[in-house]
Amino acid sequence: MDLGLAGATAVVVGGSRGMGRAAARCFAEDGARVAVLARSRSHLDEVVDDLMRRGSPEVIGLRADATDAGQLDAAFSEVGQRWGGELNILVNAVGPDVRGGFEELGDEQWQQAVELGAMSMVRCVRTALPLLRRADWARIVNFSATSTKRQGVSLVAYTAAKSMVASISKNLSQSLAADEILVNVISPGSVATEGLVGWAKTVGVCAPDGEVDPYRLMEVVTEHFGHPAHLPRAGLPEEIGPVVAFLASRRNSYMTGANVNVDGGTDFS
């Protein structure tokens, strides 16, 4: 399906790895111009080359910490200068890696979860809005998580931050409706991202070649976090990217304020 993204402009915050990178690849393959924002320079150059090979006519790799308003201002200012002051798509894929039960976490861990998990999205939307409003069409896609709908004691801070994302996004879908800026949320389940795979390896979940078996990964996630799925395996980042791409595209012309689960099937709506 042609998503109507040829020549469009897209910013993916947290697009150097995992599900954010999978979304950026979909944009590139459909002919969009893509800017990737990430904290680490080490991944950006490789990501730029990858997206160019996949068909993007222009890729920008920008080092920016989403918890730093000054760095975000500079990054979006550069995007605006390069792309005529307009932006069609903003994807916020940054998430905190904060695990622990309520009594295990101190203020620093809670602040980290909220800063990375929710306030980073708030800052990025606020900074990007002038560019989005100037475009002929605009979409925002924010990452939440299915854990907001089925609590796990060891993910209390992470889940709280992702619940903030879902709530704020719903409000934004209303406040930006008059501008016809569509705002949606994607809530992945257990996906074999670098973070989850890294954790899995610490508990000995590896195939003989060192890779994590998504079927075994789901077994361990179920055991440790109580988050089973109807499908017997964990998801893959490349299974998330196309959903993000549709929500961010012109093909999605009347869907806003939605929270879309991509979680292998659960009993929760």
Backbone as CSV, one residue per row, in Angstrom:
resi,resn,N_x,N_y,N_z,CA_x,CA_y,CA_z,C_x,C_y,C_z
1,MET,0.834,-1.202,0.000,0.000,0.000,0.000,0.867,1.249,0.000
2,ASP,0.556,2.173,-0.882,1.231,3.460,-0.889,0.655,4.300,0.235
3,LEU,1.500,4.660,1.202,1.035,5.428,2.349,1.010,6.926,2.085
4,GLY,1.399,7.351,0.901,1.386,8.776,0.602,2.465,9.548,1.314
5,LEU,3.594,8.880,1.584,4.673,9.516,2.340,5.809,10.037,1.472
6,ALA,5.748,9.839,0.177,6.817,10.320,-0.697,6.956,11.832,-0.571
7,GLY,8.146,12.278,-0.207,8.408,13.699,-0.049,7.984,14.275,1.277
8,ALA,7.290,13.495,2.105,6.889,13.983,3.422,8.108,14.137,4.321
9,THR,7.941,14.863,5.412,9.029,15.065,6.363,8.639,14.440,7.694
10,ALA,9.560,13.690,8.273,9.275,12.962,9.510,10.440,13.095,10.478
11,VAL,10.127,13.355,11.746,11.110,13.326,12.822,10.778,12.146,13.720
12,VAL,11.775,11.298,13.968,11.605,10.180,14.884,12.551,10.393,16.061
13,VAL,11.977,10.682,17.210,12.771,10.889,18.419,12.979,9.522,19.064
14,GLY,14.239,9.142,19.243,14.542,7.792,19.676,14.536,6.836,18.504
15,GLY,14.960,7.321,17.346,14.880,6.521,16.133,16.154,5.795,15.758
16,SER,17.127,5.750,16.642,18.389,5.088,16.285,18.385,3.601,16.592
17,ARG,17.406,3.144,17.378,17.369,1.735,17.754,15.922,1.264,17.881
18,GLY,15.757,-0.044,17.908,14.500,-0.654,18.287,13.301,-0.265,17.444
19,MET,12.188,-0.026,18.113,10.934,0.248,17.423,10.943,1.602,16.724
20,GLY,11.634,2.578,17.287,11.757,3.862,16.614,12.500,3.738,15.306
21,ARG,13.561,2.948,15.308,14.313,2.733,14.073,13.467,1.969,13.052
22,ALA,12.681,1.010,13.520,11.811,0.268,12.614,10.812,1.198,11.934
23,ALA,10.279,2.163,12.682,9.364,3.142,12.090,10.090,4.020,11.077
24,ALA,11.295,4.481,11.437,12.071,5.321,10.523,12.363,4.583,9.222
25,ARG,12.615,3.296,9.300,12.862,2.508,8.090,11.625,2.477,7.194
26,CYS,10.462,2.341,7.784,9.225,2.343,6.991,9.032,3.679,6.281
27,PHE,9.304,4.767,6.980,9.193,6.087,6.350,10.161,6.195,5.174
28,ALA,11.394,5.753,5.398,12.405,5.834,4.344,12.002,5.015,3.130
29,GLU,11.515,3.810,3.364,11.140,2.927,2.262,9.965,3.468,1.464
30,ASP,9.160,4.332,2.083,8.026,4.932,1.380,8.385,6.293,0.787
31,GLY,9.657,6.688,0.885,10.114,7.898,0.219,10.055,9.172,1.021
32,ALA,9.886,9.064,2.343,9.863,10.261,3.183,11.275,10.730,3.502
33,ARG,11.388,12.007,3.768,12.613,12.561,4.338,12.540,12.363,5.849
34,VAL,13.634,11.923,6.448,13.601,11.487,7.845,14.713,12.147,8.641
35,ALA,14.351,12.695,9.790,15.330,13.167,10.765,15.232,12.258,11.985
36,VAL,16.356,11.747,12.416,16.418,10.877,13.589,17.116,11.620,14.709
37,LEU,16.468,11.705,15.859,17.047,12.334,17.037,17.385,11.248,18.044
38,ALA,18.607,11.298,18.574,19.035,10.310,19.559,20.099,10.932,20.446
39,ARG,20.254,10.368,21.637,21.237,10.908,22.576,22.663,10.553,22.200
40,SER,22.839,9.394,21.579,24.184,8.905,21.292,24.542,9.108,19.828
41,ARG,25.693,9.696,19.590,26.184,9.890,18.228,26.608,8.571,17.591
42,SER,26.955,7.601,18.429,27.560,6.367,17.918,26.646,5.620,16.961
43,HIS,25.322,5.690,17.167,24.412,4.968,16.295,23.930,5.808,15.112
44,LEU,24.021,7.116,15.212,23.351,7.975,14.234,23.923,7.839,12.826
45,ASP,25.248,7.824,12.697,25.834,7.754,11.359,25.425,6.472,10.644
46,GLU,25.415,5.370,11.381,25.026,4.096,10.781,23.549,4.105,10.388
47,VAL,22.712,4.743,11.216,21.279,4.833,10.916,21.049,5.682,9.670
48,VAL,21.759,6.784,9.554,21.618,7.643,8.373,21.924,6.851,7.111
49,ASP,23.030,6.125,7.099,23.385,5.309,5.932,22.307,4.268,5.636
50,ASP,21.798,3.638,6.672,20.775,2.610,6.516,19.516,3.184,5.872
51,LEU,19.057,4.335,6.355,17.821,4.914,5.833,18.000,5.423,4.410
52,MET,19.182,5.917,4.083,19.445,6.329,2.704,19.393,5.134,1.770
53,ARG,19.958,4.031,2.194,19.928,2.815,1.366,18.505,2.321,1.160
54,ARG,17.645,2.603,2.104,16.265,2.130,2.020,15.373,3.054,1.190
55,GLY,15.917,4.138,0.683,15.177,4.943,-0.267,14.811,6.341,0.155
56,SER,15.177,6.754,1.355,14.864,8.127,1.755,15.676,9.120,0.927
57,PRO,15.037,10.164,0.411,15.781,11.151,-0.370,16.669,12.062,0.484
58,GLU,16.381,12.099,1.788,17.199,12.946,2.671,17.051,12.433,4.101
59,VAL,18.188,12.242,4.760,18.184,11.784,6.146,19.082,12.702,6.962
60,ILE,18.592,13.098,8.120,19.349,13.946,9.041,19.493,13.195,10.356
61,GLY,20.701,13.055,10.838,20.943,12.461,12.144,21.364,13.537,13.119
62,LEU,20.578,13.750,14.149,20.823,14.844,15.086,20.974,14.304,16.499
63,ARG,22.078,14.666,17.132,22.266,14.286,18.525,21.504,15.261,19.407
64,ALA,20.573,14.741,20.186,19.785,15.582,21.080,19.250,14.733,22.219
65,ASP,19.382,15.246,23.419,18.833,14.603,24.610,17.415,15.130,24.802
66,ALA,16.436,14.241,24.755,15.044,14.665,24.834,14.655,15.201,26.204
67,THR,15.553,15.089,27.188,15.287,15.694,28.490,15.849,17.113,28.584
68,ASP,16.476,17.587,27.523,17.119,18.903,27.514,16.404,19.799,26.513
69,ALA,15.647,20.766,27.009,14.853,21.635,26.134,15.734,22.411,25.169
70,GLY,16.914,22.837,25.610,17.801,23.592,24.743,18.284,22.774,23.558
71,GLN,18.645,21.519,23.797,19.083,20.651,22.709,17.945,20.367,21.738
72,LEU,16.738,20.199,22.253,15.593,19.974,21.370,15.303,21.213,20.529
73,ASP,15.369,22.384,21.134,15.162,23.619,20.371,16.140,23.701,19.207
74,ALA,17.398,23.391,19.478,18.411,23.458,18.424,18.142,22.424,17.331
75,ALA,17.763,21.211,17.731,17.518,20.149,16.748,16.337,20.484,15.859
76,PHE,15.229,20.914,16.446,14.051,21.224,15.635,14.241,22.498,14.821
77,SER,15.067,23.397,15.316,15.398,24.572,14.523,16.151,24.173,13.257
78,GLU,17.077,23.231,13.389,17.798,22.756,12.208,16.863,22.039,11.235
79,VAL,15.969,21.229,11.779,14.983,20.553,10.929,14.149,21.576,10.168
80,GLY,13.683,22.606,10.865,12.881,23.631,10.220,13.628,24.357,9.117
81,GLN,14.886,24.666,9.360,15.690,25.352,8.349,15.909,24.477,7.126
82,ARG,16.102,23.187,7.348,16.359,22.277,6.225,15.095,22.019,5.406
83,TRP,13.939,22.041,6.064,12.708,21.601,5.416,11.661,22.709,5.271
84,GLY,12.122,23.931,5.153,11.223,25.029,4.849,10.246,25.377,5.951
85,GLY,10.619,25.088,7.176,9.782,25.474,8.302,8.548,24.623,8.493
86,GLU,8.491,23.429,7.855,7.313,22.569,7.963,7.721,21.153,8.378
87,LEU,6.777,20.475,9.019,6.990,19.093,9.434,5.663,18.360,9.363
88,ASN,5.681,17.185,8.703,4.459,16.397,8.588,4.262,15.405,9.730
89,ILE,5.353,14.824,10.217,5.233,13.689,11.136,6.193,13.850,12.304
90,LEU,5.673,13.618,13.504,6.505,13.532,14.697,6.189,12.206,15.391
91,VAL,7.230,11.402,15.607,7.094,10.150,16.341,7.971,10.228,17.578
92,ASN,7.380,9.964,18.730,8.120,9.965,19.993,8.233,8.532,20.494
93,ALA,9.439,7.963,20.344,9.654,6.554,20.681,10.591,6.370,21.862
94,VAL,10.857,7.425,22.610,11.772,7.336,23.742,11.047,6.699,24.929
95,GLY,11.733,5.821,25.616,11.152,5.200,26.804,12.194,4.982,27.877
96,PRO,11.783,4.994,29.139,12.735,4.804,30.239,13.009,3.332,30.496
97,ASP,14.200,3.033,30.917,14.553,1.665,31.311,14.648,1.639,32.835
98,VAL,13.491,1.746,33.462,13.425,1.793,34.924,12.582,0.620,35.400
99,ARG,13.217,-0.292,36.118,12.519,-1.460,36.649,12.684,-1.498,38.160
100,GLY,11.678,-2.016,38.823,11.721,-2.156,40.272,10.346,-1.921,40.867
101,GLY,10.110,-2.536,42.001,8.842,-2.350,42.696,8.780,-1.008,43.400
102,PHE,7.599,-0.672,43.880,7.369,0.645,44.478,8.359,0.962,45.591
103,GLU,8.583,0.010,46.489,9.456,0.271,47.635,10.934,0.197,47.288
104,GLU,11.244,-0.249,46.106,12.651,-0.329,45.682,13.138,0.953,45.036
105,LEU,12.239,1.783,44.560,12.611,2.949,43.760,12.668,4.204,44.597
106,GLY,13.748,4.965,44.413,13.861,6.262,45.054,13.417,7.374,44.126
107,ASP,13.503,8.599,44.612,13.064,9.758,43.828,13.797,9.849,42.496
108,GLU,15.081,9.530,42.501,15.868,9.654,41.270,15.327,8.745,40.171
109,GLN,14.961,7.507,40.536,14.437,6.583,39.542,13.064,7.033,39.036
110,TRP,12.234,7.537,39.940,10.925,8.049,39.512,11.082,9.243,38.568
111,GLN,11.987,10.145,38.916,12.205,11.311,38.061,12.747,10.908,36.700
112,GLN,13.629,9.920,36.678,14.164,9.439,35.406,13.037,8.864,34.549
113,ALA,12.166,8.076,35.153,11.059,7.476,34.403,10.151,8.535,33.810
114,VAL,9.812,9.530,34.602,8.906,10.581,34.123,9.590,11.460,33.083
115,GLU,10.859,11.793,33.310,11.587,12.652,32.369,11.705,11.987,30.998
116,LEU,12.174,10.744,30.990,12.373,10.057,29.712,11.070,9.525,29.137
117,GLY,10.198,9.052,30.011,9.003,8.382,29.535,7.862,9.291,29.148
118,ALA,7.790,10.481,29.738,6.646,11.359,29.475,7.051,12.781,29.116
119,MET,7.902,13.400,29.926,8.254,14.794,29.672,9.037,14.964,28.380
120,SER,9.784,13.945,27.965,10.477,14.043,26.681,9.460,14.229,25.551
121,MET,8.355,13.498,25.625,7.302,13.638,24.618,6.681,15.021,24.674
122,VAL,6.400,15.503,25.876,5.812,16.837,26.037,6.716,17.892,25.396
123,ARG,8.001,17.823,25.680,8.939,18.810,25.127,8.998,18.736,23.603
124,CYS,9.031,17.519,23.084,9.153,17.371,21.632,7.908,17.882,20.917
125,VAL,6.738,17.556,21.429,5.508,18.050,20.801,5.455,19.564,20.868
126,ARG,5.746,20.115,22.026,5.704,21.564,22.187,6.661,22.256,21.218
127,THR,7.859,21.702,21.061,8.858,22.314,20.192,8.501,22.154,18.717
128,ALA,7.880,21.020,18.379,7.574,20.737,16.974,6.284,21.381,16.482
129,LEU,5.411,21.799,17.382,4.084,22.263,16.966,4.105,23.390,15.927
130,PRO,4.956,24.388,16.048,4.955,25.419,15.000,5.248,24.857,13.609
131,LEU,6.143,23.866,13.531,6.456,23.242,12.251,5.290,22.391,11.757
132,LEU,4.656,21.666,12.648,3.523,20.821,12.275,2.344,21.665,11.788
133,ARG,2.120,22.792,12.421,0.977,23.632,12.042,1.164,24.264,10.665
134,ARG,2.393,24.441,10.229,2.634,25.057,8.919,2.479,24.066,7.773
135,ALA,2.488,22.782,8.074,2.421,21.770,7.025,0.983,21.604,6.524
136,ASP,0.840,21.095,5.288,-0.489,20.838,4.729,-1.223,19.762,5.510
137,TRP,-0.494,18.821,6.052,-1.078,17.765,6.893,-0.044,17.357,7.923
138,ALA,-0.506,16.895,9.078,0.429,16.578,10.150,-0.127,15.477,11.046
139,ARG,0.788,14.646,11.541,0.438,13.534,12.412,1.462,13.443,13.553
140,ILE,0.984,13.045,14.721,1.841,12.761,15.873,1.534,11.344,16.336
141,VAL,2.581,10.547,16.535,2.420,9.207,17.080,3.331,9.083,18.303
142,ASN,2.730,8.766,19.450,3.480,8.630,20.689,3.444,7.179,21.172
143,PHE,4.549,6.747,21.756,4.646,5.375,22.254,4.226,5.308,23.717
144,SER,3.212,4.501,23.982,2.870,4.111,25.348,3.237,2.640,25.501
145,ALA,2.456,1.855,26.234,2.756,0.436,26.423,1.507,-0.275,26.918
146,THR,1.374,-1.545,26.562,0.218,-2.300,27.059,0.301,-2.549,28.551
147,SER,1.476,-2.372,29.148,1.590,-2.551,30.602,0.760,-1.535,31.376
148,THR,0.343,-0.456,30.722,-0.538,0.503,31.409,-1.910,-0.094,31.693
149,LYS,-2.244,-1.175,31.000,-3.569,-1.782,31.155,-3.529,-3.089,31.936
150,ARG,-2.332,-3.554,32.234,-2.194,-4.766,33.054,-0.929,-4.615,33.880
151,GLN,-1.106,-4.185,35.096,0.006,-3.772,35.933,0.927,-4.937,36.286
152,GLY,2.215,-4.606,36.392,3.218,-5.521,36.914,4.009,-4.796,37.983
153,VAL,4.209,-5.414,39.129,4.791,-4.693,40.266,6.197,-4.191,39.981
154,SER,6.919,-4.842,39.094,8.304,-4.428,38.835,8.410,-3.356,37.761
155,LEU,7.275,-2.917,37.224,7.277,-1.890,36.185,6.469,-0.670,36.608
156,VAL,6.402,-0.403,37.900,5.479,0.623,38.387,5.818,2.011,37.851
157,ALA,7.090,2.401,37.849,7.461,3.738,37.394,7.364,3.849,35.877
158,TYR,7.848,2.834,35.189,7.743,2.798,33.727,6.287,2.913,33.296
159,THR,5.423,2.123,33.935,4.013,2.106,33.579,3.354,3.444,33.876
160,ALA,3.719,4.057,34.986,3.152,5.362,35.323,3.509,6.401,34.265
161,ALA,4.765,6.393,33.813,5.189,7.347,32.788,4.450,7.104,31.477
162,LYS,4.313,5.840,31.097,3.619,5.526,29.858,2.123,5.823,29.954
163,SER,1.557,5.734,31.151,0.162,6.146,31.343,0.013,7.651,31.123
164,MET,1.002,8.411,31.556,0.999,9.856,31.291,0.993,10.135,29.797
165,VAL,1.802,9.380,29.050,1.852,9.566,27.598,0.483,9.353,26.987
166,ALA,-0.193,8.272,27.379,-1.508,7.979,26.818,-2.513,9.069,27.166
167,SER,-2.498,9.532,28.403,-3.448,10.555,28.834,-3.204,11.888,28.132
168,ILE,-1.952,12.307,28.083,-1.627,13.585,27.435,-1.942,13.517,25.942
169,SER,-1.666,12.383,25.325,-1.936,12.239,23.895,-3.433,12.351,23.604
170,LYS,-4.250,11.766,24.460,-5.700,11.870,24.283,-6.130,13.328,24.351
171,ASN,-5.565,14.058,25.289,-5.888,15.475,25.406,-5.414,16.237,24.177
172,LEU,-4.221,15.932,23.701,-3.698,16.599,22.508,-4.563,16.333,21.285
173,SER,-5.105,15.109,21.189,-5.954,14.802,20.037,-7.171,15.709,19.996
174,GLN,-7.627,16.141,21.167,-8.747,17.085,21.227,-8.292,18.518,20.967
175,SER,-7.216,18.922,21.627,-6.797,20.315,21.513,-6.246,20.652,20.135
176,LEU,-5.732,19.647,19.413,-5.168,19.898,18.089,-6.123,19.530,16.952
177,ALA,-7.328,19.095,17.312,-8.283,18.687,16.276,-8.645,19.842,15.350
178,ALA,-8.763,21.040,15.901,-9.113,22.190,15.067,-8.051,22.468,14.010
179,ASP,-6.802,22.092,14.310,-5.713,22.236,13.340,-5.621,21.030,12.408
180,GLU,-6.476,20.049,12.631,-6.464,18.793,11.871,-5.117,18.081,11.965
181,ILE,-4.508,18.198,13.137,-3.313,17.423,13.463,-3.780,16.180,14.211
182,LEU,-3.568,15.019,13.629,-4.020,13.767,14.220,-2.983,13.252,15.204
183,VAL,-3.456,12.870,16.396,-2.564,12.398,17.461,-3.032,11.018,17.906
184,ASN,-2.150,10.042,17.793,-2.479,8.679,18.199,-1.350,8.074,19.014
185,VAL,-1.700,7.014,19.716,-0.753,6.307,20.582,-0.640,4.869,20.110
186,ILE,0.550,4.345,20.128,0.764,2.919,19.905,1.265,2.312,21.205
187,SER,0.674,1.182,21.575,1.044,0.509,22.820,1.570,-0.883,22.507
188,PRO,2.880,-1.016,22.341,3.453,-2.335,22.098,3.409,-3.195,23.354
189,GLY,3.381,-4.492,23.131,3.511,-5.431,24.238,4.958,-5.805,24.434
190,SER,5.220,-7.076,24.600,6.591,-7.558,24.812,7.270,-7.699,23.457
191,VAL,8.172,-6.785,23.162,8.850,-6.736,21.867,10.346,-6.906,22.101
192,ALA,10.976,-7.683,21.247,12.390,-8.019,21.404,13.283,-6.855,20.989
193,THR,13.193,-5.771,21.750,14.080,-4.630,21.547,15.408,-4.886,22.256
194,GLU,16.353,-4.002,22.026,17.671,-4.158,22.635,17.579,-4.204,24.153
195,GLY,16.702,-3.354,24.718,16.576,-3.315,26.172,16.028,-4.607,26.743
196,LEU,14.940,-5.118,26.165,14.341,-6.348,26.680,15.250,-7.546,26.423
197,VAL,15.887,-7.564,25.263,16.808,-8.661,24.960,18.000,-8.633,25.918
198,GLY,18.510,-7.432,26.205,19.619,-7.323,27.147,19.250,-7.856,28.514
199,TRP,18.042,-7.519,28.967,17.578,-8.050,30.247,17.454,-9.571,30.174
200,ALA,16.888,-10.065,29.082,16.679,-11.503,28.947,17.994,-12.265,29.016
201,LYS,19.032,-11.704,28.437,20.326,-12.385,28.456,20.885,-12.474,29.871
202,THR,20.545,-11.518,30.730,21.026,-11.573,32.115,20.385,-12.704,32.895
203,VAL,19.225,-13.176,32.439,18.579,-14.306,33.113,18.730,-15.592,32.305
204,GLY,19.676,-15.586,31.359,20.053,-16.799,30.670,19.151,-17.238,29.543
205,VAL,18.423,-16.290,28.956,17.509,-16.650,27.871,18.208,-16.387,26.543
206,CYS,18.957,-17.349,26.068,19.673,-17.211,24.806,19.589,-18.501,24.006
207,ALA,19.472,-18.358,22.712,19.594,-19.506,21.820,21.077,-19.869,21.702
208,PRO,21.392,-21.017,21.133,22.812,-21.417,21.008,23.676,-20.388,20.290
209,ASP,23.107,-19.635,19.346,23.899,-18.648,18.617,23.983,-17.307,19.331
210,GLY,23.436,-17.232,20.542,23.490,-15.993,21.309,22.292,-15.106,21.128
211,GLU,21.460,-15.402,20.133,20.252,-14.615,19.919,19.150,-15.105,20.846
212,VAL,18.228,-14.209,21.151,17.118,-14.567,22.018,15.986,-15.154,21.189
213,ASP,15.504,-16.293,21.598,14.370,-16.944,20.962,13.095,-16.220,21.393
214,PRO,12.318,-15.650,20.459,11.122,-14.900,20.865,10.093,-15.755,21.593
215,TYR,10.075,-17.051,21.353,9.152,-17.941,22.066,9.595,-18.113,23.512
216,ARG,10.894,-18.341,23.697,11.420,-18.455,25.062,11.337,-17.115,25.778
217,LEU,11.551,-16.034,25.051,11.462,-14.705,25.654,10.063,-14.467,26.221
218,MET,9.028,-14.847,25.483,7.673,-14.661,25.984,7.423,-15.496,27.242
219,GLU,7.977,-16.700,27.298,7.823,-17.530,28.494,8.404,-16.827,29.726
220,VAL,9.580,-16.220,29.548,10.244,-15.583,30.684,9.549,-14.272,31.058
221,VAL,9.100,-13.523,30.058,8.333,-12.301,30.348,7.081,-12.642,31.145
222,THR,6.403,-13.694,30.743,5.205,-14.118,31.460,5.536,-14.494,32.900
223,GLU,6.646,-15.207,33.068,7.047,-15.643,34.403,7.433,-14.475,35.301
224,HIS,8.189,-13.501,34.759,8.736,-12.423,35.584,7.774,-11.246,35.735
225,PHE,7.022,-10.953,34.668,6.196,-9.745,34.685,4.696,-10.026,34.667
226,GLY,4.297,-11.283,34.440,2.886,-11.597,34.407,2.157,-11.009,33.222
227,HIS,2.849,-10.875,32.081,2.275,-10.266,30.881,2.249,-11.264,29.725
228,PRO,1.393,-12.260,29.779,1.309,-13.199,28.659,0.593,-12.579,27.469
229,ALA,0.693,-13.250,26.331,-0.044,-12.850,25.135,-0.726,-14.079,24.561
230,HIS,-1.719,-13.853,23.704,-2.368,-14.988,23.060,-1.388,-15.707,22.139
231,LEU,-0.605,-14.963,21.390,0.437,-15.578,20.572,1.554,-16.067,21.492
232,PRO,2.217,-17.157,21.138,3.185,-17.760,22.061,4.587,-17.179,21.989
233,ARG,4.748,-15.999,21.423,6.091,-15.436,21.280,6.066,-13.931,21.512
234,ALA,7.244,-13.385,21.729,7.391,-11.930,21.790,7.342,-11.350,20.378
235,GLY,7.045,-10.069,20.286,7.036,-9.395,18.995,8.425,-8.963,18.580
236,LEU,8.525,-8.494,17.351,9.783,-7.996,16.803,9.615,-6.524,16.443
237,PRO,10.683,-5.728,16.548,10.554,-4.303,16.219,9.979,-4.052,14.837
238,GLU,10.357,-4.899,13.854,9.876,-4.683,12.492,8.383,-4.951,12.345
239,GLU,7.767,-5.531,13.383,6.321,-5.698,13.366,5.594,-4.471,13.919
240,ILE,6.327,-3.598,14.557,5.756,-2.358,15.099,5.838,-1.225,14.083
241,GLY,6.938,-1.161,13.339,7.173,-0.061,12.407,6.034,0.200,11.445
242,PRO,5.466,-0.814,10.772,4.403,-0.540,9.808,3.140,0.053,10.433
243,VAL,2.859,-0.318,11.692,1.683,0.255,12.359,1.906,1.739,12.617
244,VAL,3.098,2.076,13.087,3.442,3.484,13.287,3.348,4.243,11.972
245,ALA,3.882,3.641,10.912,3.883,4.311,9.609,2.469,4.606,9.133
246,PHE,1.547,3.661,9.322,0.164,3.929,8.920,-0.436,5.054,9.743
247,LEU,-0.287,4.999,11.062,-0.861,6.044,11.913,-0.308,7.419,11.548
248,ALA,0.944,7.455,11.084,1.609,8.719,10.762,1.378,9.178,9.337
249,SER,0.647,8.402,8.554,0.563,8.663,7.124,-0.701,9.406,6.722
250,ARG,-0.722,9.804,5.453,-1.924,10.436,4.901,-3.056,9.434,4.741
251,ARG,-2.724,8.152,4.646,-3.765,7.125,4.564,-4.628,7.119,5.814
252,ASN,-4.023,7.448,6.940,-4.805,7.624,8.163,-5.342,9.045,8.174
253,SER,-6.574,9.202,7.755,-7.124,10.546,7.620,-8.241,10.859,8.620
254,TYR,-8.684,9.842,9.409,-9.818,10.106,10.299,-9.692,9.379,11.631
255,MET,-8.504,8.958,11.962,-8.268,8.227,13.210,-7.393,9.084,14.104
256,THR,-7.965,9.550,15.196,-7.205,10.370,16.138,-7.698,10.070,17.548
257,GLY,-6.821,10.216,18.515,-7.173,9.929,19.904,-7.221,8.447,20.221
258,ALA,-6.709,7.597,19.317,-6.755,6.150,19.523,-5.490,5.663,20.225
259,ASN,-5.652,4.572,20.951,-4.527,3.887,21.586,-4.517,2.470,21.023
260,VAL,-3.551,2.190,20.158,-3.543,0.952,19.384,-2.607,-0.065,20.026
261,ASN,-3.170,-1.180,20.457,-2.350,-2.256,21.006,-1.706,-3.068,19.884
262,VAL,-0.411,-3.321,20.018,0.283,-4.268,19.142,1.050,-5.183,20.091
263,ASP,0.364,-6.206,20.564,0.872,-6.940,21.728,0.718,-8.447,21.652
264,GLY,0.424,-8.973,20.463,0.270,-10.409,20.351,-1.033,-10.938,20.902
265,GLY,-1.945,-10.028,21.260,-3.245,-10.430,21.753,-3.311,-10.475,23.280
266,THR,-4.254,-9.726,23.844,-4.489,-9.754,25.287,-5.991,-9.702,25.529
267,ASP,-6.373,-9.769,26.774,-7.783,-9.675,27.135,-8.186,-8.242,27.445
268,PHE,-7.326,-7.279,27.118,-7.588,-5.894,27.457,-7.785,-5.077,26.202
269,SER,-8.735,-4.149,26.242,-9.019,-3.300,25.074,-8.177,-2.046,25.135
